[in-house]
């Protein structure tokens, strides 16, 4: 069994988490949550094709929800202690994890990006629901 790198898993969750790349890296190609992440892309396309004049933000909503979930998963992965990570993902591997400053930078970037996407999504959704998009 190959060594699963915690820093790489966090980077995948941050960069390609909307498509579930981190889930497939950690759990293989048949991970149900990874498939749920990747299904947000065709769902967004289906909503966009059936929009009929409604705001295109609604088509992006499945991708935004998947991105927010991926940021939360990146924080959980990155904040897991190395010993617990190795016991869960690297029990059969001979090498041990040793987190460094790159992981800390990824966690700060994840927090910044995740909170920005979450607040922007909530504010746009409330704008559309309560004012009909009067503010943009």
Secondary structure, DSSP 8 states (H G I E B T S, - for coil): -----HHHHHHHHHHHGGGTHHHHHHH-TT-HHHHHHHHHHHHHHHHHHT-TTS-THHHHHHHHHHHHHHHHHHHHHHHS-HHHHHHHH-SS-SS-----HHHHHHHHHHHHHHHHHHHHHHHHHHHHHHHSSTT-
